[in-house]
Amino acid sequence: MKEIIVASTNEGKIKEIKAMLSEIGIDVKSIKDVFDKDIDIEENGQTFRENALIKAQTICDLIHKPTLADDSGLEVDAMDGAPGIYSARFMGHETSYDVKNQAIIDAVKGKQRGARFVCAMALCVPNEEPILIEEYFNGEIYDRIEGENGFGYDPIFYVPELGKTSASLTLEEKNQYSHRAKALKKLYQILKEK
């Protein structure tokens, strides 16, 4: 497999996936490289895994090429696992992550701060069974927004073992520890064995 289409327009996500898969000679293209219009896919699954599979299968069926999709988000213990599968839609698509991040900081004040990023990946290849992977990046909600790297909830996701937020990690560090990096490493092993 020399080329994979990523069923996403999220530039931060594409950048992370490219950085990982280019090392093994796989050319990563985004959905924007394939379609000249937005493809609206209804993510109506109840889990990260179901949503990843819906996205990958929909695009694979349209273009008949290997398609990778991930569905990822933040689960906060003190918020009963929210925002969860609604991470991108939490407080509305138009709400900035500065506002979303501050709302989560406020919600966990004085409570248990445990949290995790979840990444479910689905790789659909025409006429083959889909490959499904789920990985986690454990940490806690920080008491402030900190860091310039990453995207989304990275500035409030504190990693105790590293002593900094996910948004303070370099891309190299993130590609060692993150939920997406772990899922991609698993995917790499599976593809290598094929």
C-alpha positions in Angstrom: 0.0 0.0 0.0 1.6 3.2 -1.2 -1.2 5.7 -0.7 -3.8 6.3 1.9 -6.5 8.9 1.8 -7.4 10.4 5.2 -11.1 11.1 5.6 -10.5 14.4 7.3 -10.0 18.1 6.7 -8.4 18.7 10.1 -5.0 20.0 9.2 -3.5 19.2 12.6 -4.7 15.6 12.4 -3.4 15.3 8.8 0.0 16.7 9.8 0.4 14.1 12.6 -0.7 11.2 10.4 1.7 12.3 7.5 4.6 12.6 10.0 4.0 9.1 11.2 3.2 7.3 7.9 5.7 9.0 5.6 8.5 7.2 7.6 7.3 3.9 6.1 6.9 5.3 2.6 3.1 5.8 2.5 1.9 8.9 0.7 -0.8 10.5 2.8 -3.5 12.6 1.1 -6.3 14.4 2.7 -9.9 14.3 1.5 -9.3 17.8 0.1 -6.8 16.3 -2.4 -9.4 14.0 -3.7 -12.7 16.0 -3.8 -13.2 19.5 -4.9 -16.3 19.9 -2.7 -17.0 19.2 0.9 -18.3 15.7 1.5 -20.8 15.7 4.4 -20.7 12.4 6.3 -23.2 12.0 9.1 -21.4 10.6 12.1 -24.3 8.9 13.8 -22.4 6.2 15.6 -22.6 5.8 19.4 -18.8 5.3 19.9 -15.5 6.6 18.5 -15.0 3.3 16.7 -18.4 3.4 15.0 -17.9 6.9 13.8 -14.4 6.2 12.4 -15.7 3.2 10.5 -18.6 5.2 9.1 -16.2 7.9 7.7 -13.6 5.5 6.3 -16.2 3.2 4.7 -18.2 6.1 3.1 -15.1 7.6 1.4 -13.6 4.2 0.5 -16.9 3.3 -1.2 -16.8 6.6 -3.2 -13.2 6.5 -4.4 -12.3 2.8 -4.2 -8.9 3.5 -2.5 -7.5 2.7 0.9 -9.1 5.2 3.3 -8.2 6.0 6.9 -10.4 7.8 9.3 -10.1 8.5 12.9 -12.6 9.6 15.4 -11.1 11.1 18.4 -11.9 13.2 21.4 -11.5 14.1 25.0 -13.2 12.2 27.9 -13.3 14.0 31.2 -14.0 12.0 34.3 -15.6 14.8 36.3 -18.0 15.4 33.3 -19.1 11.7 33.0 -16.9 11.2 30.0 -18.1 14.3 28.1 -17.4 15.8 25.7 -16.6 12.3 24.3 -17.8 11.6 20.8 -19.2 15.2 20.7 -15.7 16.8 21.3 -15.7 18.7 18.0 -19.3 19.7 18.4 -19.1 20.5 22.1 -20.7 23.9 22.7 -21.3 24.2 18.9 -19.0 24.0 15.9 -18.6 27.8 15.8 -17.4 28.1 19.4 -13.6 28.7 19.7 -11.5 26.2 21.5 -10.4 28.9 23.9 -14.0 29.2 25.1 -14.5 25.4 25.1 -11.2 24.8 27.0 -12.1 27.4 29.6 -15.5 25.9 30.1 -13.9 22.5 30.8 -11.4 24.0 33.2 -14.3 25.7 35.0 -16.3 22.4 35.1 -13.6 20.4 36.9 -12.7 23.1 39.5 -12.5 21.4 42.8 -13.2 18.0 41.3 -11.2 15.0 40.1 -9.2 16.1 37.0 -8.6 12.8 35.3 -9.1 12.7 31.5 -8.0 10.9 28.4 -7.8 11.4 24.7 -9.4 8.5 22.8 -8.5 7.7 19.2 -10.4 5.1 17.2 -9.0 4.4 13.7 -10.6 2.6 10.8 -8.7 1.6 7.6 -11.0 0.5 4.8 -9.5 -1.1 1.7 -11.7 -2.2 -1.2 -12.8 -5.8 -0.9 -11.1 -6.4 2.5 -12.3 -6.5 6.1 -11.8 -3.1 7.8 -9.0 -2.7 10.3 -10.2 -1.1 13.6 -7.9 0.2 16.3 -8.5 2.1 19.6 -5.9 3.8 21.7 -5.7 6.2 24.7 -3.6 9.1 26.0 -4.1 9.5 29.7 -3.7 12.7 31.6 -5.6 15.3 33.4 -7.3 18.7 32.9 -4.8 21.5 33.6 -5.9 24.6 35.6 -5.1 26.9 32.7 -4.6 27.1 29.0 -1.0 26.6 28.1 1.2 25.8 25.1 1.3 26.8 21.4 1.6 23.4 19.7 -1.2 21.0 18.8 -4.9 21.9 18.4 -8.3 21.5 20.0 -8.1 20.5 23.7 -4.2 20.1 23.7 -3.7 23.3 25.7 -5.6 22.0 28.7 -4.6 18.4 28.6 -1.8 18.0 31.2 0.5 14.9 31.0 1.9 14.4 34.5 4.7 12.0 33.4 6.1 14.8 31.1 5.2 17.7 33.3 3.5 19.7 30.6 0.4 20.1 28.5 -0.1 18.3 25.2 0.2 21.7 23.5 3.6 22.2 25.0 4.9 18.9 23.4 7.0 19.0 20.3 5.6 17.0 17.3 8.3 14.4 18.0 7.2 14.1 21.6 3.5 14.0 20.7 4.3 11.2 18.1 5.7 9.1 21.0 2.9 9.5 23.5 -0.4 10.6 21.9 -3.5 8.4 21.4 -3.2 9.0 17.6 0.5 8.1 17.5 -0.2 4.8 19.5 -3.0 3.9 17.1 -0.8 4.7 14.0 2.0 2.6 15.4 -0.4 -0.3 15.8 -1.7 0.3 12.2 1.9 0.4 11.0 2.6 -3.0 12.6 -0.5 -4.5 11.0 0.4 -3.1 7.5 3.9 -4.4 7.9 2.7 -7.9 8.6 0.5 -7.8 5.5 
